[in-house]
Amino acid sequence: MFAISRRHAHFIFAVIQAGLTSLIAAGIASLPVMTISQFFLHWLLSWTVSWITILPVVLLAAPLIRSLSLLLTSDD
């Protein structure tokens, strides 16, 4: 497949997770648009803006969230 090292898997995960989350959120936000063609245009534009916005947040927040979740849980 791709020649990306496994040690960068967390970055790939963040890109995919941010893309999927923003795709779904943009679709929900675009539901009130009246016609199908307007819906898809609005969805695509909304998704692009939201993905560009959320990707840095996911990349920066993921390590902090992981550390916090480890602090709040215990080994079984």
Buried (B, 14 or more C-beta within 10 A) or exposed (E): EEEEEEEEEEEEEBBEBBBEBBBEBBBEBBEEBEEEEEBEEBBEEBBEEBBEEBBEEBBEEBEEEEEEEEEEEEEE
